[in-house]
Amino acid sequence: MLQPVSPRNDLPLDPEGDKASKQKQRHGTLAPLSVPAFRIIWIANLFANLGVWAQSVAAAWVVTSAQASPLMVAMIQVAASAPLVVLSIISGVVADNYDRRRIMLAGMALETSGGFFVTLCGFAGYLTPMVLILSILWISIGAAITIPAWQAAVNEQVPKRMVGSAVLLNSVNFNVARALGPALGGLLLGLVGPAWVFLFNCACYCLLIWAIWRWRRDVPKRQLPPERLFEGVIAALHFTQYSSVTRLVMARSFAFGISASAVWALLPLVAHQNPRGSASLYGLLLGALGVGAIVGSTQVGRFRKRFGSSRSISLAAALLAVMMMAVGAFSTLWVLFVALLLIGGCWIATLATYNTSVQLLVPDWVKARALALYQTALYAGLALGSFLWGHLAETLGVGGALVGAGLLLLVSVGIFWSSRLPELNSEGSAQIPSTPMDTPLFEFNPKRGSVQVSIDYYIPLERTRDFVRAARRVRKLRMRNGAERWSLYRDTQQPELWQEVFAVGNWLQYLRMQDRMTISDKAILDAMMTQHSGDKPPRVRHGVSYRSSIERNEKAPPHAGDGASTSGEDASG
């Protein structure tokens, strides 16, 4: 009988075997900062985020001071989110197939060029709301190129056991900047004007580009050629269709983004309409959000351990909804600050859990695309919600729009309350070496023609129910990793003989499918194969479309079949 796969028996993730040290490193939030590459990039990213948040204060205040409509103010958020919705999946395909460091540098260079453009417009006196929104759109296109590669590259900067802590530290980085950057932006805005704030952001981003440029690491060698763009997008959508984690994260983050976007879209108007409204007040309100997020980040792990990932997200979203209604209903400053502190903590608890779930539960071969799809869903919700609440604020008022957004978020919490995400564990998503295969006995074009794989199992009658139950999980696995069709057949003359049959687009895609195997995947296959009874393992046969093996100068014989099989071999999972 085959032994089920386990990290201990098949793929030790800690070669040194020092369990105590491993546990300490895994659960230490600050452990990733001991890695020089991560530490330098983290510090440079802190300055870059400070510049971004300082710039966001200046941008929002320029539009608000120009007496723009609430819809025009909200369009800043739309311009910042729309490219991430449209381009993220394409950027994810590129990041999964090419050097992520170079992709990050290209995206950051585009962002910096947009920053220099808006800076020149500011010094030249041409900084109108429309020019500003177009500049933000330009910068956001660069961000759409950068973000999937940036997030997927976390596990290239730190060991896999530290990925969860690294994700949380990056969230803390972002929120430290959110606490300090707006106050800094408001101060600079009052002292030197918006153009200098934009220049400060450009200088900070140049520092981050330098940190990424000097980062050197071993690039994994790829045995297979990169996926084509369209092929990579289809593979990501196919994976998502059969990945409950990715689908659930996308659905919940989209619903969350629609409602929670009201905070970011309308907060400039909350500050402007307040009796004590000023650029400094807007910076302080954003700073309250950042401080709340920093404090909340220290409690995320404890909260998640007590309530689980799904319940933590739901409870945090419910509290955020109540506080959002408080911001809309009250104008007293101490109420606003308390509510925004809690909103910041709930925001990081929700989004950090979504991000970490994808980072740890999705295999590396599709990680950038899965993160891109998650970001697409989130920013689609943010863009749509910003437009919706900006439009409603013109008729219901800012307070009415915030109360409506809070009520909608409470409804979405109720809808997703019963949905469950798996608990976070990075071991199952680790990829394992593919099993060597027999070389085909004839030449054919690996990029043309479909591949059919059939596996014969001998299942005693008393194991039929368990075998079929295990086969259902195998079907999702095959389809998630690249199969186009899957079927399970039972012989009419020998009831104990079963045949699993699935088809893949071509031989190259089948090799990729084998290369994508993870520990969790192999455990699923083992659970099915342990039902097999016999002296030999299940027999697997590969057939390729006959036309893919015909030479250009050959002619197909009449009445030829559509497929040809290679010689049979034993299945190894």
Protein Blocks (a to p, Z undefined) as FASTA:
>chain_A
ZZdddfklmmccblnopaklmmmmmmmmklmmmpmklmmmmmmmmmmmmmmmmmmmmmmm
mmmmnopafklmmmmmmmmmmmmmmmmmmmmmmmmmmcfklmmmmmmmmmmmmmmmmmmm
mmnopacfklmmmmmmmmmmmmmmmmmmmmmmmmmmpcfklmmmmmmmmmmmmmmmmmmm
mmmmmmmmmmnojklmmmmmmmmmmmmmmmmmmpccdddddfbdcddfklmmmmmmmmmm
mmmklmmmmmmmmmmmmmmmmmmmmmmmmmmmpmkbcfklmmmmmmmmmmmmmmmmmmmm
mmmmmnojmlmmmmmmmmmmmmmmmmmmpccfklmmmmmmmmmmmmmmmmmmmmmmmmmm
pcfklmmmmmmmmmmmmmmmmmmmmmmmmmmmmmnojmlmmmmmmmmmmmmmmmmmmpcc
ddddfklmpccddddddddfbdcdfkgocddddddddddfklmmmmmmmmmmmmmmmmmn
opabdcddddfklmmbccdddddfblmlmmmmmmmpcfklmmmmmmmmmmpgcjbdcddd
ddddfklmpcfkbccdehiafbdcddddddeZZ
